[in-house]
Amino acid sequence: MSKLTYGPVPSRRFGLSLGVDVVPFKACTLDCIYCQLGPTDQLTVERRSFVPPEEVVSEVVAAVERGPRPDIISFAGSGEPTLYQDLGTVARSLREQLGIKLNLITNGTLLWRDDVARDAAWFDIVAPDLDAADLETFSRINRPHPSLDLEQVLDGIARFSHRHPDKVRLEVFLVPGVNDTPTALEAIAKAARRISPAVVELNTAVRPTPGRNVAGLGPKDLERIAMLFEPPAVPVASFSSAQGGATGAGPSISTVPALAVRILDTLRRRPCTARQLAASLGEPLESVQAASRELLAAHQVREEARGEETYLVA
């Protein structure tokens, strides 16, 4: 079982995405109230070499060879990936070995640093967050490390975007009553114009947020807010039923317990529905449901309803 990769998992923004997790659980520069992994217990801005780069490359290549082949390789997972000191070394090596796009899902708080910006430049897509552009909202929704300066963070994202105009996909995560007020939205829209990314994408809570129960906005709210941006932002679409379970074309397994381990490994990174798990693991939906029932009976996962979907949460 791989320690550093998970999935591929279906992503609302990037298709079938192989996740790469290069930082310890929950090492991050922020403690965002909406994080699907729960509170940050290692709030830090110190970059470290958490795992040898050759080990990361080896595990990613092995995961791609096992299949199913992902549309994209996304560095995300248990914390903020730019805290990984060897990020650029790994990305450069993967570009040489695999013909698959590389995606950096980051909160963007360290892009003002030259070493982080150099590492990020090796990625085909860089997807930073912009949840707040005024200090009060930044403190309330993102709860940053005390050394972070909001203006410096915004300037770093903007400078990177201007140097790499086709790479940046800016995500705005909206939480009702926190950053969807007229004042907060006006500041965010103004900062987005300054950053000038390839696209601004609006997101909101769909998956469960452990311990915090953060609500999400509805589609009409997202469409209304999208028009505040120039050009208009793009609301992130939900998963469609067409992304349902595999039909057996993917790799088979011999026992339910083995699949249960793979399911639990994925859920530790992100909550998923049974259909999402089936699609990401390349397994029949019925097998995933059977393994999930065993995990539920063992109290290793729980179910949580979100709208019309039921998510499994580790």
BELBEL-V629354 format. One record per backbone hydrogen bond with DSSP energy under -1.0 kcal/mol. NH is the residue of the N-H (numbers start at 1). CO is the residue of the C=O. If there is no record, write none. Layout:
NH,CO
NH,CO
This chain:
6,19
9,17
11,15
15,11
17,9
18,72
19,6
20,74
21,4
26,78
27,24
28,42
31,142
33,141
35,32
38,35
42,26
44,28
48,83
50,48
56,52
57,53
58,54
59,55
60,56
61,57
62,58
63,59
64,60
65,61
66,62
67,63
71,16
72,16
73,101
74,18
75,103
76,20
80,27
83,80
84,81
85,48
87,84
90,86
91,87
92,88
93,89
94,90
95,91
96,92
97,93
98,94
103,73
104,125
105,75
106,127
111,108
113,110
117,113
118,114
119,115
120,116
121,117
122,119
123,120
124,102
125,102
126,167
127,104
130,171
138,134
139,135
140,136
141,137
142,138
145,29
148,145
153,149
154,150
155,151
156,152
157,153
158,154
159,155
160,156
161,157
162,158
163,159
164,160
167,164
169,126
170,199
171,128
172,201
174,203
178,175
179,175
185,181
186,182
187,183
188,184
189,185
190,186
191,187
192,188
193,189
194,190
195,191
196,192
198,168
201,170
202,234
203,172
212,209
213,209
222,218
223,219
224,220
225,221
226,222
228,225
229,226
233,226
234,200
236,202
243,240
244,241
246,283
259,255
260,256
261,257
262,258
263,259
264,260
265,261
266,262
267,263
268,264
269,266
270,266
272,312
277,273
278,274
279,275
280,276
281,277
282,278
283,278
288,284
289,285
290,286
291,287
292,288
293,289
294,290
295,291
296,292
297,293
298,294
299,296
300,295
302,313
304,311
306,309
309,306
311,304
312,272
313,302
